[in-house]
Amino acid sequence: MAEIDPITQEALRRAARMRSHTPRSNPPEPEPKRPEPKKEPPPKPKPPIFSDDPVKAFFKDKEESIILLLVLLLMEENNDPSLLLALMFLLL
């Protein structure tokens, strides 16, 4: 039989000692199941804005109308173009 180097012998001895110390009769306990988080339904898409009155269509979405009003006001003031571009980006 081939000789085993001392490092391998020490590893085998430690592995055998560890096996003798661990209980084999009790299997590891399964982790308790965590309740799954409730899934919220996805938000409803915005209905398309089609109406005969353009003023009603303009004020149908409050956030977009506020941003559009800001863009119009800032265009008259000849303000910083990067601010106008940022506001237009929010409209996308």
GROMACS elastic network, one bead per residue, 0.5 to 0.9 nm:
[ bonds ]
;  ai    aj funct       b0    kb
    4     7     6  0.82506   500
    4     8     6  0.63775   500
    4     9     6  0.63658   500
    5     8     6  0.55676   500
    5     9     6  0.63853   500
    5    10     6  0.88581   500
    6    10     6  0.61187   500
    6    11     6  0.85912   500
    7    10     6  0.51684   500
    7    11     6  0.62437   500
    7    12     6  0.87171   500
    8    12     6  0.61430   500
    8    13     6  0.85401   500
    9    12     6  0.51667   500
    9    13     6  0.61272   500
    9    14     6  0.86438   500
   10    13     6  0.50616   500
   10    14     6  0.61609   500
   10    15     6  0.85575   500
   11    14     6  0.51860   500
   11    15     6  0.61039   500
   11    16     6  0.86317   500
   12    15     6  0.50662   500
   12    16     6  0.61642   500
   12    17     6  0.86033   500
   13    16     6  0.52150   500
   13    17     6  0.62346   500
   13    18     6  0.86917   500
   14    17     6  0.50242   500
   14    18     6  0.61156   500
   14    19     6  0.85931   500
   15    18     6  0.50987   500
   15    19     6  0.61949   500
   15    20     6  0.87268   500
   16    19     6  0.50940   500
   16    20     6  0.63314   500
   16    21     6  0.88875   500
   17    20     6  0.52038   500
   17    21     6  0.65155   500
   18    21     6  0.52366   500
   18    22     6  0.64856   500
   19    22     6  0.55291   500
   19    23     6  0.82796   500
   19    24     6  0.87667   500
   20    23     6  0.77882   500
   23    26     6  0.64672   500
   23    27     6  0.85807   500
   24    27     6  0.69492   500
   26    29     6  0.83629   500
   27    30     6  0.89375   500
   29    32     6  0.87731   500
   30    33     6  0.86408   500
   31    34     6  0.88186   500
   33    36     6  0.87699   500
   34    37     6  0.89123   500
   35    38     6  0.88510   500
   36    39     6  0.86629   500
   39    42     6  0.88614   500
   40    43     6  0.86309   500
   41    44     6  0.85879   500
   42    45     6  0.88596   500
   44    47     6  0.86460   500
   45    48     6  0.89718   500
   46    49     6  0.85206   500
   47    50     6  0.89478   500
   49    57     6  0.59643   500
   49    58     6  0.87113   500
   49    60     6  0.76469   500
   50    53     6  0.86751   500
   50    54     6  0.86438   500
   50    57     6  0.69151   500
   51    54     6  0.68192   500
   51    56     6  0.74846   500
   51    57     6  0.63192   500
   52    56     6  0.84370   500
   52    57     6  0.83314   500
   53    56     6  0.55228   500
   53    57     6  0.65308   500
   53    58     6  0.88454   500
   54    58     6  0.60430   500
   54    59     6  0.87661   500
   55    58     6  0.50143   500
   55    59     6  0.64251   500
   55    60     6  0.86163   500
   56    59     6  0.53121   500
   56    60     6  0.59846   500
   57    60     6  0.52009   500
   57    61     6  0.79756   500
   58    61     6  0.72005   500
   58    62     6  0.86677   500
   58    64     6  0.83662   500
   58    65     6  0.62884   500
   59    62     6  0.60161   500
   59    64     6  0.81785   500
   59    65     6  0.57593   500
   59    66     6  0.87670   500
   60    64     6  0.86693   500
   60    65     6  0.78563   500
   61    64     6  0.56166   500
   61    65     6  0.62086   500
   61    66     6  0.88033   500
   62    65     6  0.51706   500
   62    66     6  0.62157   500
   62    67     6  0.87294   500
   63    66     6  0.52999   500
   63    67     6  0.63810   500
   63    68     6  0.86825   500
   63    91     6  0.89090   500
   64    67     6  0.51763   500
   64    68     6  0.60979   500
   64    69     6  0.85856   500
   64    90     6  0.84613   500
   64    91     6  0.63371   500
   65    68     6  0.50134   500
   65    69     6  0.60734   500
   65    70     6  0.85561   500
   66    69     6  0.51163   500
   66    70     6  0.62216   500
   66    71     6  0.86750   500
   67    70     6  0.50354   500
   67    71     6  0.62194   500
   67    72     6  0.86928   500
   67    87     6  0.64786   500
   67    88     6  0.79113   500
   67    90     6  0.79054   500
   67    91     6  0.73043   500
   68    71     6  0.50155   500
   68    72     6  0.62318   500
   68    73     6  0.86393   500
   68    87     6  0.80590   500
   68    88     6  0.80213   500
   68    91     6  0.80399   500
   69    72     6  0.50893   500
   69    73     6  0.61451   500
   69    74     6  0.85284   500
   70    73     6  0.51166   500
   70    74     6  0.59897   500
   70    75     6  0.84199   500
   70    84     6  0.86314   500
   70    87     6  0.80153   500
   71    74     6  0.52043   500
   71    75     6  0.60100   500
   71    76     6  0.87456   500
   71    83     6  0.87595   500
   71    84     6  0.60624   500
   71    85     6  0.89662   500
   71    87     6  0.67704   500
   71    88     6  0.75605   500
   72    75     6  0.51840   500
   72    76     6  0.65576   500
   72    77     6  0.89430   500
   73    76     6  0.53935   500
   73    77     6  0.65659   500
   74    78     6  0.63488   500
   74    79     6  0.58095   500
   74    80     6  0.83482   500
   74    83     6  0.85933   500
   74    84     6  0.72244   500
   75    78     6  0.52627   500
   75    79     6  0.66025   500
   75    80     6  0.89925   500
   75    81     6  0.85718   500
   75    84     6  0.75712   500
   76    79     6  0.79563   500
   78    81     6  0.80201   500
   79    82     6  0.87537   500
   79    83     6  0.76879   500
   79    84     6  0.79318   500
   80    83     6  0.55640   500
   80    84     6  0.69000   500
   81    84     6  0.50363   500
   81    85     6  0.61793   500
   81    86     6  0.85896   500
   82    86     6  0.61013   500
   82    87     6  0.86409   500
   83    86     6  0.50494   500
   83    87     6  0.62727   500
   83    88     6  0.86388   500
   84    87     6  0.51780   500
   84    88     6  0.61986   500
   84    89     6  0.85660   500
   85    88     6  0.50447   500
   85    89     6  0.60764   500
   85    90     6  0.87244   500
   86    90     6  0.64540   500
   86    91     6  0.89576   500
   87    90     6  0.51259   500
   87    91     6  0.66933   500
   88    91     6  0.51165   500
   88    92     6  0.69635   500
   89    92     6  0.54670   500
